[in-house]
């Protein structure tokens, strides 16, 4: 299928939309195969960190576009956690249907100004824009433990910047390998009532199934996930390498890793798409 609009996928969703980060070709294949297995739209995400690892955006972006063109379900391509405007512009030139500009590490006024400028430029090029609020310091920014988004500030931020979606801090944190995060569901409902654009949950890897479902029904729409799927992928690869210590062909351990991630992507998409509980 042609690249889908991120905005169309999110706005047409009755419940949650899965947005899954990829670094390797096998992970890209797993996300799309899992979406096909679940018969669900999906958002493929490439982060600024993934670009740094690979040394360039173009090759992985090209692979994503080609893979999405062969997919049997709608899939969008999203740039995640971009702090550099030049990377945002490159992603738009590469055909991404949405970007997340992350100014959460900046003071309020500077975050608003830079996000507004980025949103205007992206909208001029037909690209959907996500942003977030945050505090200075630490990689987690808005998603550091204990940080919470104020509904009034969130509404003002959206009005002042013109973004299409907002990542909010409600109790999750990036890079959690245990699913023990406690979300403030009441705050999610307050944010949903105050903010006129879709809410995005970052750090979803640290949230268990039941809480994720409740978060979606409280008002979250785009659910970002990376570490949890990396954990599933790596566990399958490690198991195969451990059981066959003399094997040298990477296909021997990447194939089961890809399959394990595919099945988990399908499971998560079904979970996020469930009706009210």
ROTOR-146912 format. One record per residue (C-alpha): residue in three letters; z, y negated, x negated. Coordinates in steps of 0.25 Angstrom, whole numbers. Layout:
% ROTOR-146912
<type=Ala&c3=Z&c2=Y&c1=X>
...
% end
This chain:
% ROTOR-146912
<type=Unk&c3=0&c2=0&c1=0>
<type=Unk&c3=-2&c2=-14&c1=-4>
<type=Unk&c3=11&c2=-22&c1=-9>
<type=Unk&c3=19&c2=-25&c1=3>
<type=Unk&c3=26&c2=-38&c1=5>
<type=Unk&c3=41&c2=-38&c1=2>
<type=Unk&c3=44&c2=-48&c1=13>
<type=Unk&c3=36&c2=-39&c1=23>
<type=Unk&c3=44&c2=-26&c1=19>
<type=Unk&c3=57&c2=-33&c1=20>
<type=Unk&c3=55&c2=-41&c1=32>
<type=Unk&c3=49&c2=-29&c1=40>
<type=Unk&c3=61&c2=-20&c1=36>
<type=Unk&c3=70&c2=-17&c1=47>
<type=Unk&c3=81&c2=-13&c1=37>
<type=Unk&c3=82&c2=-12&c1=22>
<type=Unk&c3=70&c2=-12&c1=12>
<type=Unk&c3=72&c2=-5&c1=-1>
<type=Unk&c3=68&c2=-13&c1=-14>
<type=Unk&c3=68&c2=-4&c1=-26>
<type=Unk&c3=67&c2=-8&c1=-41>
<type=Unk&c3=58&c2=0&c1=-50>
<type=Unk&c3=56&c2=0&c1=-65>
<type=Unk&c3=48&c2=12&c1=-68>
<type=Unk&c3=35&c2=17&c1=-62>
<type=Unk&c3=43&c2=30&c1=-57>
<type=Unk&c3=53&c2=21&c1=-49>
<type=Unk&c3=41&c2=13&c1=-43>
<type=Unk&c3=35&c2=26&c1=-38>
<type=Unk&c3=49&c2=31&c1=-33>
<type=Unk&c3=51&c2=18&c1=-25>
<type=Unk&c3=37&c2=19&c1=-18>
<type=Unk&c3=38&c2=34&c1=-16>
<type=Unk&c3=52&c2=33&c1=-10>
<type=Unk&c3=47&c2=22&c1=-1>
<type=Unk&c3=35&c2=31&c1=4>
<type=Unk&c3=45&c2=43&c1=6>
<type=Unk&c3=54&c2=33&c1=15>
<type=Unk&c3=41&c2=27&c1=21>
<type=Unk&c3=47&c2=14&c1=18>
<type=Unk&c3=43&c2=0&c1=12>
<type=Unk&c3=49&c2=-3&c1=-1>
<type=Unk&c3=50&c2=-14&c1=-11>
<type=Unk&c3=47&c2=-11&c1=-26>
<type=Unk&c3=55&c2=-20&c1=-35>
<type=Unk&c3=53&c2=-23&c1=-50>
<type=Unk&c3=64&c2=-31&c1=-56>
<type=Unk&c3=64&c2=-41&c1=-67>
<type=Unk&c3=72&c2=-31&c1=-75>
<type=Unk&c3=62&c2=-20&c1=-73>
<type=Unk&c3=51&c2=-30&c1=-78>
<type=Unk&c3=60&c2=-33&c1=-91>
<type=Unk&c3=61&c2=-18&c1=-93>
<type=Unk&c3=46&c2=-15&c1=-92>
<type=Unk&c3=42&c2=-28&c1=-99>
<type=Unk&c3=33&c2=-33&c1=-89>
<type=Unk&c3=31&c2=-34&c1=-74>
<type=Unk&c3=16&c2=-31&c1=-72>
<type=Unk&c3=15&c2=-16&c1=-75>
<type=Unk&c3=26&c2=-12&c1=-66>
<type=Unk&c3=22&c2=-21&c1=-55>
<type=Unk&c3=8&c2=-16&c1=-56>
<type=Unk&c3=13&c2=-2&c1=-55>
<type=Unk&c3=21&c2=-6&c1=-43>
<type=Unk&c3=9&c2=-12&c1=-36>
<type=Unk&c3=0&c2=0&c1=-38>
<type=Unk&c3=11&c2=10&c1=-34>
<type=Unk&c3=14&c2=1&c1=-21>
<type=Unk&c3=-1&c2=1&c1=-18>
<type=Unk&c3=0&c2=17&c1=-17>
<type=Unk&c3=13&c2=17&c1=-9>
<type=Unk&c3=12&c2=22&c1=5>
<type=Unk&c3=23&c2=12&c1=10>
<type=Unk&c3=24&c2=-3&c1=9>
<type=Unk&c3=30&c2=-8&c1=-4>
<type=Unk&c3=33&c2=-22&c1=-10>
<type=Unk&c3=35&c2=-26&c1=-25>
<type=Unk&c3=46&c2=-35&c1=-28>
<type=Unk&c3=51&c2=-42&c1=-41>
<type=Unk&c3=66&c2=-40&c1=-42>
<type=Unk&c3=76&c2=-49&c1=-48>
<type=Unk&c3=67&c2=-59&c1=-55>
<type=Unk&c3=74&c2=-70&c1=-63>
<type=Unk&c3=61&c2=-75&c1=-69>
<type=Unk&c3=51&c2=-83&c1=-61>
<type=Unk&c3=40&c2=-79&c1=-70>
<type=Unk&c3=42&c2=-64&c1=-67>
<type=Unk&c3=42&c2=-68&c1=-52>
<type=Unk&c3=29&c2=-74&c1=-54>
<type=Unk&c3=23&c2=-62&c1=-61>
<type=Unk&c3=28&c2=-53&c1=-50>
<type=Unk&c3=21&c2=-61&c1=-40>
<type=Unk&c3=8&c2=-60&c1=-49>
<type=Unk&c3=10&c2=-45&c1=-49>
<type=Unk&c3=10&c2=-44&c1=-34>
<type=Unk&c3=25&c2=-43&c1=-31>
<type=Unk&c3=27&c2=-45&c1=-16>
<type=Unk&c3=41&c2=-51&c1=-19>
<type=Unk&c3=51&c2=-56&c1=-30>
<type=Unk&c3=66&c2=-58&c1=-31>
<type=Unk&c3=69&c2=-70&c1=-39>
<type=Unk&c3=83&c2=-69&c1=-44>
<type=Unk&c3=90&c2=-82&c1=-47>
<type=Unk&c3=104&c2=-77&c1=-44>
<type=Unk&c3=109&c2=-79&c1=-58>
<type=Unk&c3=106&c2=-94&c1=-56>
<type=Unk&c3=114&c2=-105&c1=-50>
<type=Unk&c3=112&c2=-108&c1=-35>
<type=Unk&c3=103&c2=-120&c1=-37>
<type=Unk&c3=94&c2=-114&c1=-48>
<type=Unk&c3=93&c2=-101&c1=-40>
<type=Unk&c3=89&c2=-108&c1=-28>
<type=Unk&c3=79&c2=-117&c1=-35>
<type=Unk&c3=72&c2=-105&c1=-43>
<type=Unk&c3=72&c2=-96&c1=-31>
<type=Unk&c3=66&c2=-106&c1=-22>
<type=Unk&c3=55&c2=-109&c1=-33>
<type=Unk&c3=52&c2=-94&c1=-35>
<type=Unk&c3=52&c2=-92&c1=-20>
<type=Unk&c3=42&c2=-103&c1=-17>
<type=Unk&c3=33&c2=-98&c1=-28>
<type=Unk&c3=33&c2=-83&c1=-23>
<type=Unk&c3=31&c2=-87&c1=-9>
<type=Unk&c3=18&c2=-95&c1=-13>
<type=Unk&c3=14&c2=-82&c1=-19>
<type=Unk&c3=17&c2=-74&c1=-6>
<type=Unk&c3=29&c2=-67&c1=-13>
<type=Unk&c3=43&c2=-64&c1=-6>
<type=Unk&c3=55&c2=-68&c1=-14>
<type=Unk&c3=69&c2=-63&c1=-15>
<type=Unk&c3=81&c2=-70&c1=-21>
<type=Unk&c3=96&c2=-69&c1=-23>
<type=Unk&c3=108&c2=-77&c1=-24>
<type=Unk&c3=118&c2=-75&c1=-35>
<type=Unk&c3=128&c2=-79&c1=-45>
<type=Unk&c3=126&c2=-83&c1=-60>
<type=Unk&c3=129&c2=-72&c1=-70>
<type=Unk&c3=127&c2=-57&c1=-71>
<type=Unk&c3=115&c2=-48&c1=-68>
<type=Unk&c3=119&c2=-46&c1=-54>
<type=Unk&c3=119&c2=-60&c1=-50>
<type=Unk&c3=120&c2=-60&c1=-34>
<type=Unk&c3=123&c2=-46&c1=-35>
<type=Unk&c3=135&c2=-46&c1=-44>
<type=Unk&c3=147&c2=-39&c1=-38>
<type=Unk&c3=155&c2=-48&c1=-30>
<type=Unk&c3=144&c2=-58&c1=-28>
<type=Unk&c3=140&c2=-61&c1=-13>
<type=Unk&c3=130&c2=-70&c1=-7>
<type=Unk&c3=134&c2=-81&c1=2>
<type=Unk&c3=126&c2=-81&c1=15>
<type=Unk&c3=125&c2=-96&c1=16>
<type=Unk&c3=121&c2=-97&c1=2>
<type=Unk&c3=111&c2=-86&c1=4>
<type=Unk&c3=105&c2=-93&c1=16>
<type=Unk&c3=104&c2=-106&c1=8>
<type=Unk&c3=98&c2=-99&c1=-4>
<type=Unk&c3=87&c2=-93&c1=5>
<type=Unk&c3=84&c2=-106&c1=12>
<type=Unk&c3=83&c2=-114&c1=-1>
<type=Unk&c3=74&c2=-104&c1=-9>
<type=Unk&c3=65&c2=-98&c1=2>
<type=Unk&c3=67&c2=-84&c1=-3>
<type=Unk&c3=63&c2=-72&c1=6>
<type=Unk&c3=75&c2=-63&c1=3>
<type=Unk&c3=88&c2=-64&c1=-3>
<type=Unk&c3=96&c2=-54&c1=-11>
<type=Unk&c3=111&c2=-56&c1=-8>
<type=Unk&c3=124&c2=-52&c1=-15>
<type=Unk&c3=132&c2=-43&c1=-5>
<type=Unk&c3=139&c2=-33&c1=-14>
<type=Unk&c3=129&c2=-26&c1=-22>
<type=Unk&c3=126&c2=-26&c1=-37>
<type=Unk&c3=114&c2=-23&c1=-46>
<type=Unk&c3=114&c2=-10&c1=-54>
<type=Unk&c3=125&c2=-3&c1=-47>
<type=Unk&c3=124&c2=12&c1=-50>
<type=Unk&c3=134&c2=16&c1=-40>
<type=Unk&c3=132&c2=13&c1=-25>
<type=Unk&c3=146&c2=6&c1=-23>
<type=Unk&c3=142&c2=-8&c1=-19>
<type=Unk&c3=149&c2=-14&c1=-7>
<type=Unk&c3=140&c2=-23&c1=1>
<type=Unk&c3=146&c2=-34&c1=10>
<type=Unk&c3=139&c2=-31&c1=23>
<type=Unk&c3=145&c2=-43&c1=30>
<type=Unk&c3=139&c2=-52&c1=20>
<type=Unk&c3=125&c2=-45&c1=21>
<type=Unk&c3=126&c2=-48&c1=36>
<type=Unk&c3=130&c2=-63&c1=34>
<type=Unk&c3=118&c2=-64&c1=24>
<type=Unk&c3=108&c2=-58&c1=33>
<type=Unk&c3=113&c2=-68&c1=44>
<type=Unk&c3=112&c2=-80&c1=34>
<type=Unk&c3=99&c2=-77&c1=26>
<type=Unk&c3=86&c2=-77&c1=33>
<type=Unk&c3=79&c2=-68&c1=23>
<type=Unk&c3=80&c2=-54&c1=19>
<type=Unk&c3=93&c2=-50&c1=11>
<type=Unk&c3=91&c2=-41&c1=-1>
<type=Unk&c3=102&c2=-32&c1=-7>
<type=Unk&c3=101&c2=-30&c1=-22>
<type=Unk&c3=110&c2=-20&c1=-29>
<type=Unk&c3=108&c2=-10&c1=-18>
<type=Unk&c3=109&c2=2&c1=-28>
<type=Unk&c3=124&c2=0&c1=-27>
<type=Unk&c3=125&c2=1&c1=-12>
<type=Unk&c3=127&c2=14&c1=-5>
<type=Unk&c3=118&c2=19&c1=6>
<type=Unk&c3=127&c2=15&c1=18>
<type=Unk&c3=130&c2=1&c1=13>
<type=Unk&c3=115&c2=-1&c1=10>
<type=Unk&c3=112&c2=3&c1=24>
<type=Unk&c3=123&c2=-7&c1=30>
<type=Unk&c3=118&c2=-18&c1=21>
<type=Unk&c3=104&c2=-16&c1=26>
<type=Unk&c3=109&c2=-17&c1=41>
<type=Unk&c3=117&c2=-29&c1=37>
<type=Unk&c3=105&c2=-37&c1=33>
<type=Unk&c3=100&c2=-32&c1=19>
<type=Unk&c3=85&c2=-30&c1=19>
<type=Unk&c3=79&c2=-28&c1=4>
<type=Unk&c3=88&c2=-18&c1=-3>
<type=Unk&c3=85&c2=-18&c1=-18>
<type=Unk&c3=88&c2=-5&c1=-26>
<type=Unk&c3=86&c2=-2&c1=-41>
<type=Unk&c3=98&c2=5&c1=-48>
<type=Unk&c3=101&c2=15&c1=-37>
<type=Unk&c3=86&c2=20&c1=-38>
<type=Unk&c3=87&c2=19&c1=-54>
<type=Unk&c3=99&c2=28&c1=-53>
<type=Unk&c3=92&c2=39&c1=-44>
<type=Unk&c3=80&c2=38&c1=-54>
<type=Unk&c3=88&c2=39&c1=-66>
<type=Unk&c3=97&c2=51&c1=-61>
<type=Unk&c3=85&c2=59&c1=-58>
<type=Unk&c3=78&c2=56&c1=-71>
<type=Unk&c3=91&c2=59&c1=-79>
<type=Unk&c3=93&c2=72&c1=-71>
<type=Unk&c3=79&c2=77&c1=-75>
<type=Unk&c3=81&c2=73&c1=-90>
<type=Unk&c3=95&c2=80&c1=-90>
<type=Unk&c3=89&c2=93&c1=-84>
<type=Unk&c3=77&c2=93&c1=-94>
<type=Unk&c3=82&c2=87&c1=-107>
<type=Unk&c3=70&c2=91&c1=-115>
<type=Unk&c3=59&c2=85&c1=-105>
<type=Unk&c3=51&c2=73&c1=-110>
<type=Unk&c3=41&c2=70&c1=-99>
<type=Unk&c3=47&c2=58&c1=-92>
<type=Unk&c3=40&c2=63&c1=-79>
<type=Unk&c3=50&c2=74&c1=-79>
<type=Unk&c3=62&c2=64&c1=-76>
<type=Unk&c3=54&c2=52&c1=-70>
<type=Unk&c3=48&c2=61&c1=-59>
<type=Unk&c3=62&c2=65&c1=-53>
<type=Unk&c3=68&c2=51&c1=-55>
<type=Unk&c3=56&c2=45&c1=-47>
<type=Unk&c3=58&c2=56&c1=-36>
<type=Unk&c3=73&c2=53&c1=-35>
<type=Unk&c3=71&c2=38&c1=-34>
<type=Unk&c3=60&c2=40&c1=-24>
<type=Unk&c3=69&c2=48&c1=-15>
<type=Unk&c3=80&c2=38&c1=-16>
<type=Unk&c3=71&c2=26&c1=-13>
<type=Unk&c3=66&c2=33&c1=0>
<type=Unk&c3=81&c2=36&c1=3>
<type=Unk&c3=85&c2=22&c1=1>
<type=Unk&c3=73&c2=16&c1=9>
<type=Unk&c3=77&c2=25&c1=21>
<type=Unk&c3=91&c2=21&c1=20>
<type=Unk&c3=87&c2=6&c1=20>
<type=Unk&c3=78&c2=8&c1=31>
<type=Unk&c3=88&c2=14&c1=41>
<type=Unk&c3=92&c2=8&c1=54>
<type=Unk&c3=105&c2=2&c1=58>
<type=Unk&c3=117&c2=10&c1=55>
% end
